[in-house]
Amino acid sequence: MENKNYSSIIGNAAAPFENLIAQQCGLATNYHAVTHPSLPNYIALTSGATQGITDDGPPSAHPLNVDSIFGQVPSKSYEEAMPTNCALSGSGTYAVRHNPETYYLPVRAQCATDNVPMGSLASGALRTDVTSGSLPAFSFLTPDLCNDMHDCSIATGDAWLAAWVPQIVAGPDYLAGRLAIVIVFDESGGGGSDQVYAAVISPFTIPGTQDATNFTHYSLLRTTEEIVGAQLLGNAGSATSMRSAFGW
């Protein structure tokens, strides 16, 4: 999700679903993005560093010959409103800067097949993989510029999550205990400590768990890599893991 402060979500009546998740599942109450603007946060979250990026330029401006989680384990990116697989430029409500896999040169061939248009609740890649129980070891889901709250309201994004998350939770992967879900914002709306909403849904998390440890995007990357048994990349190596906090 995009560009909202922690305090803009928690306690906000316009975000009933996200607040319900915070109450009934797990919530990191002291989770922070690492910088501004959007793109370096997406890169940090998936490679362990911002790779020196300070803007929202496209992959042609930032061709990254570095390792990422997309190359560590079987993965798939589901991108809402993306016109074709692994689209390397923005189009309509699809923002390539919110699709980090497109920036990594070592996985460009993989990107052509595993970075796919999300589809709808009724049909398409995400619904098919969820209902068939064939989600990969790591999935990256990106709403479009409206549903991620970047261009549209908090209520719009919250409704999008309220439609998709129950479908994912009802799928075979989650029901079999093979899946943990993290809902996180790339950065805050500006100012302060860059604290953002980060909620976790998993069969192993005690309902209502809240943890005030100072976590960052590097913590989430470390946690993901630990779970899938991958090498810790960059700043993930020194970040605090979220595993014990949420029962993973």
One Martini backbone bead per residue (centre of mass of N, CA, C, O) as a GRO file, in nm:
protein
  248
    1MET     BB    1   0.105   0.030   0.005
    2GLU     BB    2   0.040   0.406   0.011
    3ASN     BB    3   0.126   0.694   0.170
    4LYS     BB    4   0.086   0.631   0.499
    5ASN     BB    5   0.031   0.681   0.808
    6TYR     BB    6  -0.026   0.513   1.086
    7SER     BB    7  -0.240   0.732   1.197
    8SER     BB    8  -0.424   0.706   0.928
    9ILE     BB    9  -0.526   0.407   1.010
   10ILE     BB   10  -0.523   0.396   1.303
   11GLY     BB   11  -0.855   0.474   1.403
   12ASN     BB   12  -0.985   0.477   1.120
   13ALA     BB   13  -1.305   0.460   0.983
   14ALA     BB   14  -1.193   0.423   0.675
   15ALA     BB   15  -1.033   0.143   0.809
   16PRO     BB   16  -1.182  -0.131   0.912
   17PHE     BB   17  -1.009  -0.370   0.815
   18GLU     BB   18  -0.727  -0.289   0.924
   19ASN     BB   19  -0.830  -0.276   1.220
   20LEU     BB   20  -0.921  -0.568   1.241
   21ILE     BB   21  -0.647  -0.695   1.190
   22ALA     BB   22  -0.504  -0.554   1.430
   23GLN     BB   23  -0.697  -0.701   1.646
   24GLN     BB   24  -0.705  -1.022   1.523
   25CYS     BB   25  -0.400  -1.040   1.465
   26GLY     BB   26  -0.125  -0.850   1.355
   27LEU     BB   27   0.097  -0.580   1.497
   28ALA     BB   28   0.326  -0.330   1.406
   29THR     BB   29   0.385  -0.039   1.617
   30ASN     BB   30   0.716   0.006   1.498
   31TYR     BB   31   0.711   0.064   1.182
   32HIS     BB   32   0.956   0.139   0.912
   33ALA     BB   33   1.064   0.310   0.683
   34VAL     BB   34   1.372   0.429   0.503
   35THR     BB   35   1.239   0.642   0.293
   36HIS     BB   36   1.245   0.872   0.018
   37PRO     BB   37   1.059   0.755  -0.190
   38SER     BB   38   0.927   0.475  -0.307
   39LEU     BB   39   1.138   0.296  -0.461
   40PRO     BB   40   1.363   0.250  -0.238
   41ASN     BB   41   1.171   0.077  -0.065
   42TYR     BB   42   1.127  -0.158  -0.263
   43ILE     BB   43   1.430  -0.226  -0.284
   44ALA     BB   44   1.488  -0.275   0.013
   45LEU     BB   45   1.269  -0.504   0.054
   46THR     BB   46   1.428  -0.695  -0.191
   47SER     BB   47   1.773  -0.630  -0.134
   48GLY     BB   48   1.883  -0.452   0.136
   49ALA     BB   49   1.875  -0.180  -0.044
   50THR     BB   50   1.865   0.123  -0.229
   51GLN     BB   51   2.105   0.150  -0.441
   52GLY     BB   52   2.107   0.484  -0.449
   53ILE     BB   53   1.814   0.557  -0.461
   54THR     BB   54   1.615   0.891  -0.495
   55ASP     BB   55   1.387   0.796  -0.694
   56ASP     BB   56   1.118   0.714  -0.958
   57GLY     BB   57   1.252   0.565  -1.168
   58PRO     BB   58   1.295   0.357  -1.410
   59PRO     BB   59   1.464   0.081  -1.518
   60SER     BB   60   1.637   0.247  -1.725
   61ALA     BB   61   1.764   0.423  -1.477
   62HIS     BB   62   1.774   0.132  -1.284
   63PRO     BB   63   1.993  -0.105  -1.346
   64LEU     BB   64   2.012  -0.397  -1.142
   65ASN     BB   65   2.314  -0.585  -1.049
   66VAL     BB   66   2.146  -0.757  -0.818
   67ASP     BB   67   2.031  -0.908  -0.557
   68SER     BB   68   1.721  -1.089  -0.485
   69ILE     BB   69   1.445  -1.253  -0.381
   70PHE     BB   70   1.359  -1.340  -0.674
   71GLY     BB   71   1.643  -1.523  -0.694
   72GLN     BB   72   1.613  -1.726  -0.435
   73VAL     BB   73   1.310  -1.799  -0.505
   74PRO     BB   74   1.019  -1.888  -0.579
   75SER     BB   75   0.831  -1.645  -0.771
   76LYS     BB   76   0.569  -1.377  -0.763
   77SER     BB   77   0.414  -1.111  -0.946
   78TYR     BB   78   0.120  -0.910  -0.872
   79GLU     BB   79  -0.014  -0.667  -1.109
   80GLU     BB   80  -0.214  -0.416  -1.112
   81ALA     BB   81  -0.282  -0.298  -1.443
   82MET     BB   82  -0.094  -0.455  -1.603
   83PRO     BB   83  -0.065  -0.510  -1.946
   84THR     BB   84   0.202  -0.687  -1.912
   85ASN     BB   85   0.453  -0.865  -1.873
   86CYS     BB   86   0.699  -0.695  -1.734
   87ALA     BB   87   0.650  -0.394  -1.728
   88LEU     BB   88   0.887  -0.108  -1.785
   89SER     BB   89   0.629   0.083  -1.778
   90GLY     BB   90   0.396   0.296  -1.735
   91SER     BB   91   0.020   0.246  -1.716
   92GLY     BB   92  -0.196   0.426  -1.602
   93THR     BB   93  -0.243   0.253  -1.290
   94TYR     BB   94   0.044   0.162  -1.356
   95ALA     BB   95   0.345   0.133  -1.149
   96VAL     BB   96   0.671   0.051  -1.185
   97ARG     BB   97   0.779   0.154  -0.899
   98HIS     BB   98   0.585  -0.092  -0.767
   99ASN     BB   99   0.787  -0.307  -0.939
  100PRO     BB  100   1.081  -0.434  -0.847
  101GLU     BB  101   1.159  -0.672  -1.042
  102THR     BB  102   1.217  -0.485  -1.302
  103TYR     BB  103   1.519  -0.387  -1.189
  104TYR     BB  104   1.642  -0.682  -1.211
  105LEU     BB  105   1.865  -0.833  -1.418
  106PRO     BB  106   1.896  -1.139  -1.311
  107VAL     BB  107   1.546  -1.159  -1.350
  108ARG     BB  108   1.433  -1.089  -1.636
  109ALA     BB  109   1.341  -1.364  -1.745
  110GLN     BB  110   1.153  -1.428  -1.511
  111CYS     BB  111   0.975  -1.178  -1.535
  112ALA     BB  112   0.839  -1.262  -1.812
  113THR     BB  113   0.668  -1.501  -1.641
  114ASP     BB  114   0.637  -1.396  -1.306
  115ASN     BB  115   0.528  -1.105  -1.405
  116VAL     BB  116   0.188  -1.034  -1.348
  117PRO     BB  117  -0.120  -0.988  -1.399
  118MET     BB  118  -0.358  -1.013  -1.160
  119GLY     BB  119  -0.648  -0.938  -1.196
  120SER     BB  120  -0.940  -1.057  -1.058
  121LEU     BB  121  -1.164  -1.189  -0.839
  122ALA     BB  122  -1.277  -1.385  -1.079
  123SER     BB  123  -0.998  -1.357  -1.252
  124GLY     BB  124  -0.677  -1.488  -1.291
  125ALA     BB  125  -0.373  -1.532  -1.151
  126LEU     BB  126  -0.437  -1.502  -0.849
  127ARG     BB  127  -0.693  -1.668  -0.827
  128THR     BB  128  -0.575  -1.929  -0.939
  129ASP     BB  129  -0.344  -1.967  -0.725
  130VAL     BB  130  -0.520  -1.960  -0.476
  131THR     BB  131  -0.740  -2.186  -0.544
  132SER     BB  132  -0.501  -2.410  -0.619
  133GLY     BB  133  -0.243  -2.389  -0.428
  134SER     BB  134   0.011  -2.221  -0.617
  135LEU     BB  135   0.186  -2.062  -0.451
  136PRO     BB  136   0.475  -1.942  -0.394
  137ALA     BB  137   0.720  -1.875  -0.173
  138PHE     BB  138   0.697  -1.580  -0.319
  139SER     BB  139   0.485  -1.289  -0.291
  140PHE     BB  140   0.393  -0.991  -0.491
  141LEU     BB  141   0.155  -0.736  -0.413
  142THR     BB  142   0.003  -0.482  -0.639
  143PRO     BB  143  -0.172  -0.226  -0.648
  144ASP     BB  144  -0.305   0.024  -0.781
  145LEU     BB  145  -0.317   0.374  -0.767
  146CYS     BB  146  -0.590   0.349  -0.618
  147ASN     BB  147  -0.587   0.084  -0.424
  148ASP     BB  148  -0.313   0.201  -0.267
  149MET     BB  149  -0.386   0.525  -0.200
  150HIS     BB  150  -0.243   0.732  -0.384
  151ASP     BB  151  -0.514   0.847  -0.558
  152CYS     BB  152  -0.695   0.739  -0.337
  153SER     BB  153  -0.863   0.641  -0.079
  154ILE     BB  154  -0.864   0.474   0.208
  155ALA     BB  155  -1.134   0.330   0.158
  156THR     BB  156  -1.056   0.201  -0.110
  157GLY     BB  157  -0.817   0.028  -0.008
  158ASP     BB  158  -0.969  -0.122   0.215
  159ALA     BB  159  -1.174  -0.259   0.025
  160TRP     BB  160  -0.967  -0.419  -0.134
  161LEU     BB  161  -0.864  -0.587   0.103
  162ALA     BB  162  -1.150  -0.699   0.188
  163ALA     BB  163  -1.168  -0.870  -0.080
  164TRP     BB  164  -0.887  -1.032  -0.096
  165VAL     BB  165  -0.799  -1.161   0.177
  166PRO     BB  166  -1.027  -1.372   0.220
  167GLN     BB  167  -0.954  -1.534  -0.034
  168ILE     BB  168  -0.669  -1.615   0.058
  169VAL     BB  169  -0.750  -1.746   0.334
  170ALA     BB  170  -0.941  -1.965   0.174
  171GLY     BB  171  -0.701  -2.101   0.073
  172PRO     BB  172  -0.497  -2.379   0.070
  173ASP     BB  173  -0.233  -2.250   0.174
  174TYR     BB  174  -0.345  -2.135   0.437
  175LEU     BB  175  -0.502  -2.389   0.548
  176ALA     BB  176  -0.212  -2.557   0.547
  177GLY     BB  177   0.022  -2.358   0.665
  178ARG     BB  178   0.192  -2.197   0.404
  179LEU     BB  179   0.087  -1.896   0.498
  180ALA     BB  180   0.186  -1.553   0.497
  181ILE     BB  181   0.064  -1.219   0.568
  182VAL     BB  182   0.158  -0.888   0.449
  183ILE     BB  183   0.071  -0.554   0.538
  184VAL     BB  184   0.222  -0.272   0.362
  185PHE     BB  185   0.387   0.029   0.356
  186ASP     BB  186   0.628   0.210   0.197
  187GLU     BB  187   0.529   0.495   0.319
  188SER     BB  188   0.472   0.785   0.430
  189GLY     BB  189   0.321   1.111   0.403
  190GLY     BB  190   0.524   1.251   0.592
  191GLY     BB  191   0.726   1.296   0.819
  192GLY     BB  192   0.886   1.212   1.079
  193SER     BB  193   0.953   0.848   1.118
  194ASP     BB  194   0.805   0.666   0.900
  195GLN     BB  195   0.551   0.541   1.003
  196VAL     BB  196   0.385   0.222   0.948
  197TYR     BB  197   0.172  -0.006   0.843
  198ALA     BB  198   0.194  -0.353   0.989
  199ALA     BB  199   0.045  -0.657   0.902
  200VAL     BB  200  -0.043  -0.990   1.025
  201ILE     BB  201  -0.122  -1.313   0.867
  202SER     BB  202  -0.151  -1.621   1.056
  203PRO     BB  203  -0.167  -1.942   1.200
  204PHE     BB  204   0.082  -1.849   1.420
  205THR     BB  205  -0.076  -1.602   1.522
  206ILE     BB  206  -0.179  -1.445   1.784
  207PRO     BB  207  -0.452  -1.302   1.851
  208GLY     BB  208  -0.369  -0.959   1.900
  209THR     BB  209  -0.089  -0.909   1.825
  210GLN     BB  210   0.159  -0.679   1.965
  211ASP     BB  211   0.456  -0.499   1.845
  212ALA     BB  212   0.727  -0.253   1.949
  213THR     BB  213   0.937  -0.307   1.764
  214ASN     BB  214   1.198  -0.184   1.560
  215PHE     BB  215   1.093  -0.198   1.246
  216THR     BB  216   1.166  -0.277   0.899
  217HIS     BB  217   1.210  -0.362   0.579
  218TYR     BB  218   1.456  -0.534   0.662
  219SER     BB  219   1.300  -0.717   0.855
  220LEU     BB  220   1.111  -0.843   0.643
  221LEU     BB  221   1.330  -0.963   0.469
  222ARG     BB  222   1.461  -1.139   0.680
  223THR     BB  223   1.213  -1.305   0.751
  224THR     BB  224   1.164  -1.423   0.473
  225GLU     BB  225   1.445  -1.557   0.438
  226GLU     BB  226   1.425  -1.740   0.683
  227ILE     BB  227   1.172  -1.902   0.599
  228VAL     BB  228   1.305  -1.989   0.302
  229GLY     BB  229   1.628  -2.022   0.328
  230ALA     BB  230   1.789  -1.755   0.277
  231GLN     BB  231   2.001  -1.526   0.214
  232LEU     BB  232   2.115  -1.239   0.356
  233LEU     BB  233   2.053  -0.916   0.244
  234GLY     BB  234   2.232  -0.686   0.348
  235ASN     BB  235   2.048  -0.524   0.595
  236ALA     BB  236   1.916  -0.791   0.689
  237GLY     BB  237   2.160  -0.896   0.864
  238SER     BB  238   2.101  -0.646   1.097
  239ALA     BB  239   1.818  -0.698   1.139
  240THR     BB  240   1.514  -0.742   1.289
  241SER     BB  241   1.328  -0.996   1.352
  242MET     BB  242   0.971  -1.115   1.327
  243ARG     BB  243   0.921  -1.409   1.419
  244SER     BB  244   0.877  -1.412   1.732
  245ALA     BB  245   0.649  -1.198   1.744
  246PHE     BB  246   0.455  -1.391   1.521
  247GLY     BB  247   0.517  -1.716   1.522
  248TRP     BB  248   0.744  -1.804   1.278
   0.00000   0.00000   0.00000
